[in-house]
Amino acid sequence: MSLSPSASPSGSVDEQALIDEAVAALTEYLALANEVENNGGHGWEEKLKPWWGSESMMTSGTSHFTTLIDNGWRTEGSGRITEINRAELVKEEGTVQIEYCLDGTQVRALDENGQEFAEVPTHPFTAHAEMRREESRWLVLSIRTDWETAC
C-alpha cells in the first residue's frame, strides 16, 4: 500500500495532499450515496460497493441499502459537508481520519407511498470517517454519525 500520491524532493509524504485527497474522495462518496438513497437504494452494488474498504462497511452498507429496496423507501434532497473540523493522517495505520460537520436538514425519508416516515436532523451534526488509499484510490473504512452533537 502506498500512501503517497507524490513525495517531496526529500522523499517525505505530502501529508496535506493526502488529507485533501481523502476529503475530496469522502465528498464524492457521500454524493454518490445520496444519489443511491434518492433512488431507493437501487444501484448500490455498482456505485458504492467498490468504495467500501472494510468488512464493517460491507456489512452496514449492504444492510442499509437492501433495507431501502426491500421496504420501498427512498430519500429526497441531499446532505452536504459544511465544514471539516479535523483531518489527520495516521501513518502507522495508513489512514486519514476525518471529523466533519454534515448538514442533513434538507433530506426527507419517504416510504413506499411518498410519505415522510422518519425524523430528520434539525441541525447540522458531527460525523467521522476513516479513509485508506489503495492502488491510487481511496476507500471508505468507516463512517459514524452523531446526530446529537450539533456543529
N, C-alpha and C positions, 0 to 999 in steps of 0.2 A: 504494500500500500504506500503510495506516495502522497504526502500531504501537500507538497509544493507545486503550485501551478507555475511558479517561476522562483528562481533563487536570486538573491542579491549577488553582486560580484564577490562577496566574501563567502558565498555558498550557503548563507543562512536563509531560512524560510521567511518569506514576506508575510508576516502574521496578519497584518491588516488586510492584505489582498485576499487571504484565505477567509478571514471573517466576512469581508464584503461579499465574496462568492457564496458563502454559506447563507448569508442573509438573503441574497438575491434568489438563491435556489429555494429557500423556505417560502419566500413571497410567491414564486412561481408555483410551488406545490400547493400552497393554500388556495390560490386562484383556481387551479385545476380541481381541487377537492370541492370547492364551492360550486363550480360548474357541474360536477357529477352529482352533488347533492341537489342542485336545482333541477337536475334531470332524473330525480327519483332514485339515484344510485346506479342507474344504467351506465355502463362503460367503465366502471371502476377497475376492472381487471386490466384493461388495456392502458388506461390513463394513469392510474395510481399505483397499482401493484409494483411496477418497475422502480418506483421511488422508495419502497419500503426496504429498509436495511437491517431489520431485526425480526426475530420471531414474535416479539410482543406487538410490533406494528402490523405484522401479517395477521395475527390473531384479532387484534382490536379493529383493524381496518376492514377485514373480511366480515366480522360480526356487524359492524356499523352499516356497511353498505348493503349487505344482504338483508338486514332488518328493514332498511328503507324500501328495497324492492319487494320483499315479502308482504309488507303492510301497505304498499301503495303510497308511502309518504314521500314528501319532497320538501325542499326549501324554496323560498323566494327571496331575492335580494342577495346581498353579498357582505361578508365581513372583510375587514382590512386591518393591516398592521398600521397603527398610528404612531408608534414610537418604539425604538429599540432601547430598552432600559439597560441591558448589559449583554455583551457578547464577548466570549473569550475562547481562545484556542487552548485546548488541553492536549499538549503534545504527547504526553505519556499514553493517552488513550486514542490519539489520532482523531479527535472530535472537536467540534465547535459547539459550545453551549450558548444558547440564545434565550434571553428573557425579554419578552416584548409585550406591548400593550395591544390587545386585539379589540376592535370595535365591531361587535356583532349586533348592534342595536337596530340595524336595518334589515335583519334576517327574520323571516317568519317561517315557522314549521307548519306545514299543511298536511292534512290527512288525505285519504283517497277521494274525498268529496270536495277538496279545496278549502276546507275549513281549518282555521288555526286551532291547534290542539296542544301546544306546549308553550310554556313560559319562555320568553326570550330575555336575555340580559337587558337591563335598563341603563347600563353604563358600560363603558369600555372596561375590560378586565385583564388581569395578568395571565400570560401563558409562557410556557417554557418548551423549547425544542432542543433536541440533540441531533446534530448532523455529522456525517462522516463522508469524506471524499474517497471514492474508489474508482480507479480506472477513468480518471478525468471527469467524473460526475459526482454529484452529491446525493447521498441517500438520507432519508429520514429514519433515525433510530427510535425516536420517541417524541410525542407531543403531549403535554399536560396543560390543562386549563384550570384556572381558579376563578370561577365566576364571582366568588365572594370578595376577592381583592380588587377593588377598583383602582384604576390608574388614570 
